[in-house]
């Protein structure tokens, strides 16, 4: 059994991946910096542990 949903996109070939990232910048360095900025942005939006629901405790109590 797999944990991938049925509507998962088919794997992309190298040309498709190149096209997909081409709008991120002209050079590899530009593209890597764009991805790093995106990752940093995602990290900033992650909730801290006080904002997460509790997932531990005594089983059966709710």
C-alpha positions in Angstrom: 0.0 0.0 0.0 1.3 3.5 -0.8 0.6 6.8 1.0 0.5 8.7 -2.3 -3.0 9.9 -3.4 -4.4 8.6 -6.6 -4.3 12.1 -8.2 -0.5 12.5 -7.7 1.1 14.1 -10.8 3.2 11.9 -13.0 7.0 12.2 -12.5 8.5 15.0 -14.6 11.4 14.7 -16.9 14.5 17.0 -16.8 13.1 19.3 -19.4 9.8 19.8 -17.6 11.6 20.5 -14.3 13.9 23.0 -16.1 10.9 24.8 -17.5 9.1 24.8 -14.1 12.0 26.6 -12.4 13.0 28.9 -15.2 10.8 31.7 -14.0 12.6 31.7 -10.6 15.7 33.4 -12.1 18.2 33.5 -15.0 21.0 31.6 -13.3 21.2 28.6 -11.1 22.3 30.9 -8.3 19.3 33.1 -8.7 17.0 30.1 -8.7 18.6 28.6 -5.6 18.2 31.9 -3.8 14.6 32.1 -4.8 14.0 28.6 -3.4 15.8 29.5 -0.2 13.7 32.7 0.2 10.6 30.6 -0.3 11.7 28.0 2.3 12.6 30.8 4.8 9.1 32.3 4.2 7.5 28.9 5.0 9.6 28.5 8.1 8.5 31.9 9.4 4.9 30.9 9.0 5.2 27.7 11.0 3.4 27.8 14.3 5.5 27.5 17.4 4.8 24.7 19.8 2.4 26.8 21.9 0.1 27.1 18.9 0.0 23.4 18.0 -2.8 21.2 19.3 -1.8 18.8 22.0 -1.2 15.3 20.7 -0.2 13.6 23.8 -1.8 12.8 27.2 -3.8 10.1 28.8 -5.5 7.9 26.3 -9.3 7.8 26.6 -9.6 11.3 28.0 -10.9 14.0 25.8 
